[in-house]
Amino acid sequence: MAIHHTSTISLKVGLDENRVPEELNWTAEDGGITSESAKAMLLSVWDHNQKEALKIDLWTKDMPVDEMKIFFHQSLVAMSRTYEKATQDLKLSTAMKEFCDFFEENLDIP
């Protein structure tokens, strides 16, 4: 398989003196995004040699807890959709969606 194009997605993390994130910015030029600000990010990559997920979870110290709860819910919903699309496993993707509904119903957001 020949690679005809490459695309770069970059993350820039601004840290305070204790190395706690204060700023998150991301760029995806093919998507028309340049140094877009964010308050949180979850990144997972699959290490096929070790057969394990590697991840980076970051959020800025001013990320509101109620927004973090919404962010997690939306991330879980997206993961359930991706799981169904990638595996065609309707039984488990349905269970994941049901958990997402349960999660949403039990979010304690003012």
Backbone hydrogen bonds in HBPLUS format (Angstrom, degrees):
<---DONOR---> <-ACCEPTOR-->    atom                        ^
c    i                          cat <-CA-CA->   ^        H-A-AA   ^      H-
h    n   atom  resd res      DA  || num        DHA   H-A  angle D-A-AA Bond
n    s   type  num  typ     dist DA aas  dist angle  dist       angle   num
A0010-SER N   A0027-THR O   2.87 MM  17  5.21 158.1  1.92 148.0 155.0     1
A0027-THR N   A0010-SER O   2.90 MM  17  5.21 155.0  1.97 145.8 150.8     2
A0012-LYS N   A0025-ASN O   2.74 MM  13  5.10 159.3  1.78 158.3 159.7     3
A0025-ASN N   A0012-LYS O   2.89 MM  13  5.10 151.3  1.98 150.4 157.4     4
A0014-GLY N   A0023-GLU O   2.80 MM   9  4.70 161.9  1.84 134.7 140.8     5
A0022-GLU N   A0014-GLY O   2.67 MM   8  5.53 178.1  1.67 165.2 164.9     6
A0023-GLU N   A0014-GLY O   3.16 MM   9  4.70 159.4  2.20 131.0 132.4     7
A0016-ASP N   A0020-VAL O   2.94 MM   4  5.43 154.4  2.00 138.5 145.0     8
A0019-ARG N   A0016-ASP O   2.92 MM   3  5.11 159.9  1.96 117.7 119.5     9
A0061-LYS N   A0021-PRO O   3.11 MM  40  6.40 145.3  2.24 163.3 164.2    10
A0038-ALA N   A0024-LEU O   2.91 MM  14  5.26 144.7  2.03 146.4 144.4    11
A0026-TRP N   A0036-GLU O   2.90 MM  10  5.28 150.4  1.99 138.9 147.3    12
A0036-GLU N   A0026-TRP O   2.84 MM  10  5.28 153.9  1.90 159.3 150.3    13
A0028-ALA N   A0033-ILE O   2.88 MM   5  5.00 151.1  1.97 126.6 135.8    14
A0031-GLY N   A0028-ALA O   2.80 MM   3  5.32 139.1  1.97 114.3 127.0    15
A0033-ILE N   A0028-ALA O   3.14 MM   5  5.00 171.8  2.15 130.3 127.7    16
A0032-GLY N   A0029-GLU O   2.98 MM   3  4.90 161.1  2.01 104.3 109.8    17
A0060-THR N   A0039-LYS O   2.84 MM  21  5.39 161.1  1.88 151.6 154.8    18
A0041-MET N   A0058-LEU O   2.78 MM  17  5.40 151.3  1.87 163.8 162.2    19
A0058-LEU N   A0041-MET O   3.01 MM  17  5.40 162.0  2.04 151.3 157.2    20
A0043-LEU N   A0056-ILE O   2.86 MM  13  5.14 154.9  1.92 150.2 157.6    21
A0056-ILE N   A0043-LEU O   2.81 MM  13  5.14 151.9  1.89 147.2 155.7    22
A0045-VAL N   A0054-LEU O   2.81 MM   9  5.30 158.5  1.86 155.4 162.1    23
A0054-LEU N   A0045-VAL O   2.81 MM   9  5.30 170.9  1.82 163.8 167.0    24
A0047-ASP N   A0052-GLU O   2.91 MM   5  5.44 171.8  1.92 162.1 162.3    25
A0051-LYS N   A0047-ASP O   2.75 MM   4  5.59 123.8  2.06 143.5 160.6    26
A0052-GLU N   A0047-ASP O   3.27 MM   5  5.44 152.2  2.35 136.3 143.2    27
A0063-MET N   A0060-THR O   3.04 MM   3  5.38 161.5  2.07 119.8 119.3    28
A0067-GLU N   A0064-PRO O   3.11 MM   3  5.29 121.2  2.47  99.6 113.9    29
A0068-MET N   A0064-PRO O   2.94 MM   4  6.29 145.9  2.06 147.5 158.3    30
A0068-MET N   A0065-VAL O   3.07 MM   3  4.90 117.0  2.48  91.1 107.1    31
A0069-LYS N   A0065-VAL O   2.97 MM   4  6.29 153.8  2.04 153.3 159.3    32
A0070-ILE N   A0066-ASP O   3.24 MM   4  6.50 155.8  2.30 139.5 145.2    33
A0071-PHE N   A0067-GLU O   2.83 MM   4  6.01 158.7  1.87 147.6 154.3    34
A0072-PHE N   A0068-MET O   2.87 MM   4  6.11 160.1  1.91 151.2 155.6    35
A0073-HIS N   A0069-LYS O   3.03 MM   4  6.28 162.9  2.06 146.2 150.9    36
A0074-GLN N   A0070-ILE O   2.90 MM   4  6.14 171.2  1.91 158.7 160.4    37
A0075-SER N   A0071-PHE O   2.89 MM   4  6.05 150.0  1.98 146.0 155.0    38
A0076-LEU N   A0072-PHE O   2.88 MM   4  6.10 158.8  1.92 155.2 160.2    39
A0077-VAL N   A0073-HIS O   2.98 MM   4  6.27 159.9  2.02 154.2 159.5    40
A0078-ALA N   A0074-GLN O   3.01 MM   4  6.18 160.9  2.05 143.5 148.7    41
A0079-MET N   A0075-SER O   2.88 MM   4  6.11 154.0  1.95 147.1 154.6    42
A0080-SER N   A0076-LEU O   2.95 MM   4  6.22 152.0  2.03 147.5 154.6    43
A0081-ARG N   A0077-VAL O   3.09 MM   4  6.40 154.4  2.16 148.8 155.5    44
A0082-THR N   A0078-ALA O   2.90 MM   4  6.15 160.0  1.94 150.3 156.2    45
A0083-TYR N   A0079-MET O   2.80 MM   4  5.92 158.7  1.85 148.5 154.6    46
A0084-GLU N   A0080-SER O   3.09 MM   4  6.26 160.8  2.12 142.2 146.7    47
A0085-LYS N   A0081-ARG O   2.99 MM   4  6.21 165.4  2.01 150.4 154.7    48
A0086-ALA N   A0082-THR O   2.84 MM   4  5.94 159.1  1.88 153.2 158.8    49
A0087-THR N   A0083-TYR O   2.90 MM   4  5.89 152.2  1.98 149.6 156.1    50
A0088-GLN N   A0084-GLU O   2.79 MM   4  4.95 149.2  1.88 136.1 143.3    51
A0093-SER N   A0089-ASP O   3.04 MM   4  6.11 157.4  2.09 149.0 156.3    52
A0094-THR N   A0090-LEU O   2.90 MM   4  5.77 151.0  1.98 139.7 146.8    53
A0095-ALA N   A0091-LYS O   3.14 MM   4  6.40 154.4  2.20 140.8 147.9    54
A0096-MET N   A0092-LEU O   2.86 MM   4  6.11 153.2  1.93 146.9 154.3    55
A0097-LYS N   A0093-SER O   2.94 MM   4  6.18 155.2  2.00 143.0 149.4    56
A0098-GLU N   A0094-THR O   2.90 MM   4  6.17 154.1  1.96 148.8 156.0    57
A0099-PHE N   A0095-ALA O   2.95 MM   4  6.24 152.5  2.03 145.2 152.6    58
A0100-CYS N   A0096-MET O   2.91 MM   4  6.24 153.0  1.98 146.6 154.5    59
A0101-ASP N   A0097-LYS O   2.95 MM   4  6.30 149.5  2.05 146.5 154.3    60
A0102-PHE N   A0098-GLU O   2.96 MM   4  6.26 159.4  2.00 148.4 153.9    61
A0103-PHE N   A0099-PHE O   2.72 MM   4  5.95 162.6  1.75 156.9 162.0    62
A0104-GLU N   A0100-CYS O   2.91 MM   4  6.09 162.5  1.94 146.7 150.9    63
A0105-GLU N   A0101-ASP O   2.95 MM   4  6.17 160.4  1.98 150.4 155.7    64
A0106-ASN N   A0102-PHE O   3.10 MM   4  6.29 137.1  2.29 144.2 155.1    65
A0106-ASN N   A0103-PHE O   3.16 MM   3  5.28 132.5  2.40  97.5 110.2    66
A0107-LEU N   A0104-GLU O   3.28 MM   3  5.30 167.8  2.30 104.5 108.1    67
